[in-house]
Amino acid sequence: MDIDTAIKVTRILKDVGNIVKSLDVAMKQAKAEQVDAGRVKGGGIIGRYEIPR
């Protein structure tokens, strides 16, 4: 592998690392929203597929 190819690979890996970080943040936000949506009045927790009344 020559120097130019190594530089290109490291740049691609940096971009992939940033994508992974942003996906982790998005997953954490989605899980937090799911927890908030899963609580009903009175503090009970409903299942993912149940409809709150």
Secondary structure, DSSP 4 states (H G I P E B T S, - for coil): --HHHHHHHHHHHHHHHHHHHHHHHHHHHHHHHHHHHTB-TTS-B--TTPPP-
